[in-house]
Amino acid sequence: MLWYKSWLDTQRWFLLGLFALCAQVLALYMSYPLDPATSYPNGALGVLPGEMDLIRHGDFRSYVWIRWFSTTLLLVWPMFAIGLAGTGFEQPAGREYLLSLPVTRRRVVWTRVSLTFAQMLALTVVPSLLVCAIAPTVGQRFPVSDALVHSLVLVVSGAGLVGLTMYLRTIASDAGTYLGMAGIVILWGMITFVAKDLTPYSVFRAMNGADYFFYHHVPWIPMALSAGTAAAFGYLALRSVEARDF
């Protein structure tokens, strides 16, 4: 029952996000190939200037990474992930129903959180596997293993944003939370894009898997920090829900 209730609360965001990202996969191949010498003349989010020179030699793996994992997913995925984030107690009607059930608030929250992260993973993996599946139609191949690693890196590295959103929704209105999170994401993205000295410390660099793409190692430290941040804010959200007198 709790799983079904959580699904009803999140299905619109999830299905809309899945449709939008799968549509972007088709757009990815409709624009292939681009001229590698003229693409992204001002650089890309979370990518160092020297690294941009490495991806301008026109190979298919670089095209998919810069267009899909470092642009489309990096810009579109956070919107839907933030939209899915919640404890289940935000809407008055749904809250009244949950409070009437013979279950603890803790169980309700953990059910919602578990479903949310499963949906976030699906939003990343399914379209990325579609990228791999369509690649042979243009005479190319993108490794499934790379798609899965990049998807995992994105979800774990972006978990901190989801945890923060979840906590803010327990102490502020939904409109205020979404505007605040949008402001944080856009502002930090612009700062780390313009100030190249800060690019290595950008959450967007961790999310796009640049270290894995260029240097073949998973960014474990940023992922661990993001997961720890998500756990901390998730705990605060849980405590806030448990302490509130609705």
C-alpha positions in Angstrom: 0.0 0.0 0.0 2.7 2.5 0.9 4.6 1.7 -2.3 1.5 2.2 -4.4 0.8 5.5 -2.6 4.3 6.7 -3.2 4.0 5.7 -6.9 0.8 7.6 -7.3 2.5 10.7 -5.8 5.5 10.5 -8.1 4.4 8.9 -11.3 3.7 12.2 -13.2 7.2 13.5 -12.6 8.8 10.1 -13.3 6.9 9.4 -16.5 7.3 12.9 -17.8 11.0 12.8 -17.1 11.4 9.4 -18.8 9.5 10.5 -21.9 11.5 13.8 -22.1 14.9 12.1 -21.7 14.1 9.4 -24.3 13.0 12.1 -26.7 16.3 13.8 -26.1 18.1 10.5 -27.2 16.4 10.8 -30.5 17.5 14.4 -30.8 21.0 13.3 -30.0 21.1 11.1 -33.1 19.2 13.5 -35.3 22.0 16.1 -34.8 24.8 13.5 -35.3 27.5 14.2 -36.4 28.5 17.7 -35.3 31.6 19.4 -36.4 34.0 18.7 -33.4 36.1 21.8 -34.3 33.3 24.2 -33.8 31.1 22.5 -31.2 31.1 24.1 -27.7 33.4 27.0 -28.6 33.1 28.4 -25.0 33.6 25.0 -23.3 31.2 22.8 -21.4 29.8 22.6 -17.9 32.3 20.7 -15.6 34.9 20.3 -18.3 38.4 21.9 -18.1 39.7 23.8 -21.1 42.5 21.3 -21.8 40.0 18.5 -21.7 37.8 20.2 -24.3 40.7 19.9 -26.8 40.8 16.2 -26.2 37.1 15.7 -27.2 37.3 17.7 -30.4 38.9 14.9 -32.4 35.5 13.7 -33.5 35.2 10.1 -32.2 31.7 8.8 -31.3 32.4 8.2 -27.6 33.4 11.8 -27.1 30.3 12.9 -29.0 28.0 10.9 -26.8 29.7 11.9 -23.6 29.8 15.7 -24.2 26.2 15.8 -25.7 24.5 13.3 -23.5 26.2 12.8 -20.1 27.8 16.3 -19.9 25.0 18.3 -21.3 21.5 16.8 -21.7 21.5 14.7 -18.5 23.4 17.3 -16.6 20.7 19.9 -17.4 17.5 17.9 -17.5 18.0 15.2 -15.0 18.3 17.5 -11.9 15.0 19.1 -12.7 13.1 15.8 -12.5 15.2 14.4 -9.6 14.4 17.5 -7.5 10.7 17.2 -8.5 10.6 13.6 -7.3 12.3 14.4 -4.0 10.0 14.3 -1.0 8.9 12.5 2.1 5.3 11.9 1.2 3.9 14.3 3.8 4.0 17.4 1.6 0.4 17.5 0.2 -2.4 17.9 2.8 -4.7 15.2 1.2 -2.0 12.7 1.0 -0.7 13.6 4.4 -4.1 12.9 6.0 -4.3 9.5 4.4 -0.7 8.5 5.5 -1.3 9.7 9.1 -4.4 7.5 9.2 -2.4 4.3 8.4 -1.2 2.0 11.2 2.5 2.5 10.2 5.2 4.8 11.5 6.2 8.0 9.8 9.7 6.6 9.6 8.5 3.7 7.4 6.5 6.0 5.2 9.5 8.3 4.6 11.9 5.4 3.9 9.4 3.9 1.4 9.1 7.1 -0.4 12.9 7.7 -0.4 13.6 4.2 -1.7 11.1 4.6 -4.6 12.5 8.0 -5.4 16.1 6.7 -5.8 14.9 3.8 -7.8 13.1 6.2 -10.1 16.2 8.4 -10.3 18.2 5.4 -11.4 15.7 4.4 -14.0 15.6 8.0 -15.4 19.3 7.7 -15.9 19.8 4.1 -17.0 16.9 3.6 -19.4 17.6 6.5 -21.7 21.4 5.8 -21.5 20.8 2.2 -22.6 18.6 3.6 -25.4 21.7 5.6 -26.5 23.6 2.3 -26.7 20.7 0.5 -28.5 20.3 3.2 -31.3 24.1 3.6 -31.9 24.3 0.8 -34.5 21.8 2.7 -36.7 24.4 5.3 -37.4 27.2 2.7 -37.7 28.6 3.3 -34.2 28.8 1.7 -30.9 28.7 3.0 -27.3 29.7 0.5 -24.6 26.9 -0.5 -22.2 29.4 -0.7 -19.4 30.3 3.0 -19.9 26.6 3.9 -19.9 26.0 2.0 -16.7 29.0 3.5 -14.9 28.1 7.1 -16.0 24.5 6.5 -14.8 25.6 5.3 -11.4 28.1 8.2 -11.0 25.3 10.7 -11.9 22.8 9.3 -9.5 25.1 9.0 -6.6 26.8 12.4 -7.2 23.4 14.1 -7.6 22.0 12.5 -4.5 23.0 15.4 -2.3 20.8 17.8 -4.3 17.9 15.4 -3.8 18.5 15.1 0.0 18.7 18.9 0.3 15.4 19.3 -1.6 13.7 16.7 0.6 14.8 18.5 3.7 13.8 21.9 2.5 10.3 20.7 1.6 9.8 19.7 5.2 10.5 23.3 6.4 9.4 25.5 3.5 6.7 25.6 0.9 7.2 23.6 -2.3 7.4 26.8 -4.4 10.1 28.3 -2.2 12.0 25.0 -2.2 12.0 24.6 -6.0 13.0 28.2 -6.6 15.7 28.0 -4.0 17.1 24.8 -5.5 16.9 26.2 -9.0 18.8 29.2 -7.8 21.5 27.1 -6.2 22.0 24.9 -9.2 22.0 27.7 -11.7 24.3 30.0 -9.7 26.9 27.3 -8.9 26.8 26.1 -12.5 27.5 29.6 -13.8 30.2 30.3 -11.2 32.1 27.0 -12.0 31.6 27.5 -15.7 33.1 31.0 -15.7 35.7 30.6 -13.0 37.8 27.7 -14.4 39.8 27.4 -11.2 36.6 26.2 -9.4 35.6 23.7 -12.2 37.5 20.8 -10.5 35.4 21.3 -7.4 32.0 21.5 -9.2 29.3 19.0 -8.4 28.5 19.0 -12.1 32.0 17.7 -12.9 31.3 14.8 -10.5 27.9 14.2 -12.0 29.0 14.1 -15.6 31.7 11.5 -14.8 34.6 13.6 -16.4 37.2 11.8 -14.3 35.9 8.4 -15.6 35.7 9.6 -19.2 39.1 11.2 -19.4 41.2 9.3 -16.8 39.3 6.0 -16.4 38.7 6.2 -12.7 35.5 6.5 -10.8 35.2 9.7 -8.7 34.7 7.9 -5.4 35.4 10.8 -3.1 32.9 13.2 -4.6 30.4 10.4 -4.8 30.9 9.6 -1.1 30.6 13.2 -0.1 27.3 13.5 -2.1 26.0 10.3 -0.6 26.9 11.4 2.9 25.2 14.8 2.3 22.1 13.0 1.1 22.0 10.8 4.1 22.5 13.8 6.5 19.7 15.8 4.9 17.5 12.7 4.7 17.9 12.2 8.4 17.1 15.8 9.1 14.0 15.5 6.9 12.9 12.4 8.8 13.4 14.0 12.2 11.5 17.0 11.0 8.5 14.9 9.9 8.6 12.8 13.1 8.6 16.0 15.2 5.9 17.9 13.5 2.3 18.1 14.8 0.4 18.1 11.5 
